[in-house]
Amino acid sequence: MIVLKLGGSVVTEKDRPETLDGDALERAADAIAAALETGEGSGGDTASDLVIVHGGGSFGHHNASEHGVSTTDGTHDASAVADIHGAMKTLNQFVLGRLHARDVNAVPVHPFSTASRDEAGQLEFPTTQLEAMLEEGFVPVLHGDLIAHTGTGATVVSGDELVATLADELEADRIGLCSTVPGVLDETDTVIDEIAAFEDVADVLGESDTTDVTGGMAAKVRALLELEPEASIFGLDDLERFLAGERTGTTIT
């Protein structure tokens, strides 16, 4: 089973509020549809065992910033929740529309209605619904969103956090993060083929708390290293290769 993240910066134009990158989304949908049609996957598994998560890009981040909401700073304002969650539902419909046009059996899953955080900030996401969807042949499509946060109102859950949680709970075989870069880059902008320990790339990625809080590459690598399944970070050009079971971009073991 594969958990695939389509970065918000891949499917939207992040410097223009609520603007889709239609060409990139079409290419991503083409690659996903092709993999599902051929039934290719890792280790003999079919790519139909697929969960997709997409980031917020210029839809989620713009609206969250406008209302001062983050992963730690919450809101009790229902209109703010409606703006942020509504923008993410709109983006989710764009993603679903492109997949449906290619006969992908994709269905929406909105984290605001299914997930929450406890008072300590721990994400709680029951996966029974997703397991049933997969069993019935659906491709769940989730997204970064707001979720209820005990004692804080509603806070942001990022696509990266969802990927890590779902990969663990669903016992994924592989994880893919499709990004605007072809992988984790070293100081000469060359793709690092494999990362087995954060210390090996700490000098390149930096270790500041600021980088982690803003969801930079260092935070992604740290989170992926803690998971059991193999993960890959790669660019859109390599999405079809990843779904076909090939190693591409940077492999995190």
C-alpha positions as CSV (number, residue, x, y, z in Angstrom):
1,M,0.0,0.0,0.0
2,I,1.3,3.5,-0.9
3,V,0.7,6.8,0.8
4,L,1.4,9.6,-1.7
5,K,1.7,13.3,-0.9
6,L,1.2,15.9,-3.6
7,G,2.9,19.0,-2.3
8,G,0.8,22.2,-2.2
9,S,3.5,24.0,-4.1
10,V,3.2,21.4,-6.8
11,V,-0.5,21.6,-7.5
12,T,-0.9,25.4,-6.8
13,E,0.9,28.6,-7.5
14,K,1.9,29.4,-3.9
15,D,2.7,33.1,-4.6
16,R,-0.9,33.8,-5.9
17,P,-3.8,33.3,-3.5
18,E,-6.1,30.4,-4.4
19,T,-4.5,29.8,-7.8
20,L,-4.3,26.3,-9.2
21,D,-1.3,25.1,-11.2
22,G,-3.5,23.3,-13.7
23,D,-0.8,21.9,-15.8
24,A,1.1,20.3,-12.9
25,L,-2.1,18.8,-11.5
26,E,-3.0,17.4,-14.9
27,R,0.5,15.8,-15.1
28,A,0.1,14.3,-11.6
29,A,-3.4,13.0,-12.4
30,D,-2.0,11.4,-15.6
31,A,0.7,9.6,-13.7
32,I,-1.7,8.3,-11.0
33,A,-4.2,7.1,-13.6
34,A,-1.5,5.4,-15.6
35,A,-0.2,3.5,-12.5
36,L,-3.7,2.4,-11.5
37,E,-4.5,1.2,-15.0
38,T,-1.4,-0.9,-15.2
39,G,-1.7,-2.1,-11.6
40,E,2.0,-1.5,-11.0
41,G,3.4,-1.1,-7.5
42,S,6.1,-2.1,-5.1
43,G,6.8,-5.6,-4.2
44,G,4.0,-7.0,-6.2
45,D,1.3,-4.8,-4.5
46,T,-1.0,-3.1,-6.9
47,A,-1.0,0.7,-7.0
48,S,-4.8,0.6,-6.4
49,D,-3.9,0.3,-2.7
50,L,-3.3,4.1,-2.8
51,V,-4.0,6.9,-0.3
52,I,-3.4,10.4,-1.6
53,V,-2.8,13.5,0.5
54,H,-2.4,17.0,-1.0
55,G,-1.0,20.1,0.6
56,G,-2.7,23.4,1.0
57,G,-0.6,25.5,-1.2
58,S,-2.0,28.9,-2.0
59,F,-5.5,27.9,-0.9
60,G,-4.9,26.7,2.7
61,H,-1.8,28.8,3.6
62,H,-3.2,32.1,2.4
63,N,-6.4,31.7,4.3
64,A,-4.8,30.4,7.5
65,S,-2.3,33.3,7.4
66,E,-5.2,35.8,7.0
67,H,-6.8,34.5,10.1
68,G,-3.6,33.9,12.1
69,V,-4.1,30.2,12.5
70,S,-1.3,27.7,12.5
71,T,-0.5,24.2,13.8
72,T,-0.2,25.7,17.3
73,D,-2.3,29.0,17.2
74,G,-6.0,28.1,17.0
75,T,-9.2,29.9,16.4
76,H,-12.7,29.7,17.9
77,D,-14.2,31.8,15.1
78,A,-16.6,29.7,13.0
79,S,-16.2,32.1,10.1
80,A,-12.4,31.6,10.1
81,V,-12.9,27.9,10.1
82,A,-15.4,28.1,7.2
83,D,-12.9,30.2,5.2
84,I,-9.9,27.9,5.7
85,H,-11.7,24.6,5.5
86,G,-13.8,25.9,2.6
87,A,-10.7,26.8,0.6
88,M,-9.2,23.4,1.2
89,K,-12.4,21.7,0.1
90,T,-12.3,23.8,-3.1
91,L,-8.8,22.6,-3.8
92,N,-9.7,19.1,-3.0
93,Q,-12.6,19.3,-5.6
94,F,-10.1,20.4,-8.2
95,V,-7.9,17.4,-7.4
96,L,-10.8,15.0,-7.5
97,G,-12.1,16.5,-10.7
98,R,-8.8,15.8,-12.5
99,L,-8.7,12.3,-11.2
100,H,-12.4,11.6,-12.1
101,A,-11.7,12.8,-15.6
102,R,-9.2,9.9,-15.9
103,D,-11.6,7.3,-14.3
104,V,-9.7,7.2,-11.0
105,N,-12.1,6.0,-8.3
106,A,-11.1,8.9,-6.0
107,V,-13.3,10.0,-3.0
108,P,-12.8,13.0,-0.6
109,V,-11.9,12.6,3.0
110,H,-11.9,15.9,5.0
111,P,-9.7,15.7,8.1
112,F,-11.9,18.4,9.9
113,S,-14.7,15.8,10.0
114,T,-12.5,12.9,11.0
115,A,-9.4,13.9,13.0
116,S,-8.7,15.9,16.1
117,R,-5.8,16.9,18.5
118,D,-5.8,16.2,22.2
119,E,-4.7,18.8,24.7
120,A,-1.1,17.8,24.3
121,G,-1.3,18.5,20.6
122,Q,-1.2,14.8,19.6
123,L,-3.0,14.0,16.3
124,E,-5.8,11.5,16.6
125,F,-7.0,10.0,13.3
126,P,-9.1,6.8,13.4
127,T,-8.5,5.0,10.1
128,T,-11.4,2.5,10.1
129,Q,-13.1,4.6,7.4
130,L,-10.1,4.7,5.2
131,E,-9.5,1.0,5.6
132,A,-13.1,0.3,4.4
133,M,-12.7,2.7,1.5
134,L,-9.5,0.9,0.3
135,E,-11.2,-2.5,0.8
136,E,-14.1,-1.4,-1.5
137,G,-11.7,-0.2,-4.2
138,F,-11.8,3.6,-3.6
139,V,-8.8,5.9,-3.6
140,P,-9.1,8.2,-0.6
141,V,-7.9,11.8,-1.2
142,L,-7.2,13.8,1.9
143,H,-5.7,17.2,2.4
144,G,-4.2,19.6,4.9
145,D,-7.0,21.1,6.9
146,L,-8.2,22.5,10.2
147,I,-9.0,20.1,13.0
148,A,-10.6,20.5,16.4
149,H,-7.9,20.9,19.0
150,T,-8.8,20.5,22.7
151,G,-8.3,23.7,24.6
152,T,-7.2,25.6,21.5
153,G,-10.2,25.7,19.2
154,A,-9.2,24.7,15.7
155,T,-5.6,24.4,14.4
156,V,-3.9,23.4,11.2
157,V,-3.0,19.8,10.4
158,S,-0.4,19.7,7.6
159,G,-0.3,17.2,4.7
160,D,3.1,16.0,5.9
161,E,1.7,15.2,9.4
162,L,-1.2,13.4,7.9
163,V,1.2,11.3,5.7
164,A,3.3,10.3,8.6
165,T,0.3,9.3,10.8
166,L,-1.6,7.5,8.0
167,A,1.5,5.6,6.8
168,D,2.0,4.3,10.4
169,E,-1.6,3.5,11.1
170,L,-2.3,1.9,7.8
171,E,1.0,0.0,7.7
172,A,2.0,1.4,4.4
173,D,4.7,-0.3,2.3
174,R,6.0,2.9,0.7
175,I,5.6,6.6,1.2
176,G,6.1,9.2,-1.6
177,L,6.4,13.0,-1.3
178,C,6.1,14.7,-4.7
179,S,7.8,18.1,-4.4
180,T,8.9,21.0,-6.5
181,V,12.5,19.7,-6.2
182,P,13.8,16.4,-7.5
183,G,14.8,15.2,-4.0
184,V,16.8,16.4,-1.0
185,L,19.7,18.5,-2.4
186,D,23.2,18.8,-1.1
187,E,25.3,22.0,-1.0
188,T,25.9,21.8,-4.8
189,D,22.2,21.2,-5.5
190,T,22.8,17.6,-6.4
191,V,20.2,15.1,-5.3
192,I,21.2,12.9,-2.3
193,D,20.4,9.4,-3.3
194,E,19.8,7.9,0.2
195,I,19.5,9.1,3.7
196,A,19.7,6.7,6.6
197,A,20.3,9.1,9.5
198,F,19.6,12.8,10.0
199,E,23.2,13.5,11.1
200,D,24.3,12.6,7.6
201,V,22.5,15.6,6.1
202,A,22.2,17.9,9.1
203,D,24.8,20.4,7.7
204,V,22.9,20.6,4.5
205,L,19.4,20.9,5.9
206,G,20.1,22.9,9.0
207,E,18.9,22.0,12.4
208,S,17.1,25.2,13.5
209,D,13.7,25.0,15.2
210,T,12.5,27.6,12.8
211,T,13.0,25.3,9.8
212,D,11.1,22.5,11.5
213,V,8.2,24.7,12.6
214,T,7.7,26.1,9.1
215,G,7.6,22.6,7.6
216,G,10.9,22.8,5.8
217,M,12.8,19.9,4.3
218,A,14.6,19.1,7.6
219,A,11.2,18.5,9.3
220,K,10.1,16.2,6.5
221,V,13.3,14.1,6.6
222,R,13.2,13.8,10.4
223,A,9.6,12.7,10.3
224,L,10.2,10.1,7.6
225,L,13.2,8.7,9.3
226,E,11.0,7.8,12.3
227,L,8.7,5.7,10.1
228,E,9.1,2.0,9.3
229,P,8.3,2.0,5.5
230,E,10.7,3.3,2.9
231,A,10.0,6.8,1.8
232,S,11.0,8.9,-1.2
233,I,11.1,12.6,-1.9
234,F,11.1,13.4,-5.6
235,G,9.9,15.8,-8.3
236,L,6.8,15.7,-10.5
237,D,8.8,14.3,-13.4
238,D,9.5,11.1,-11.3
239,L,6.0,10.5,-10.0
240,E,5.1,7.8,-12.5
241,R,8.4,6.0,-11.8
242,F,7.8,6.1,-8.1
243,L,4.3,4.7,-8.5
244,A,5.7,1.9,-10.7
245,G,7.9,0.8,-7.8
246,E,11.2,2.3,-8.9
247,R,13.6,4.1,-6.6
248,T,13.7,7.8,-7.5
249,G,14.7,11.1,-6.0
250,T,16.0,10.7,-2.4
251,T,15.2,7.4,-0.6
252,I,14.8,7.7,3.2
253,T,15.4,4.4,4.9
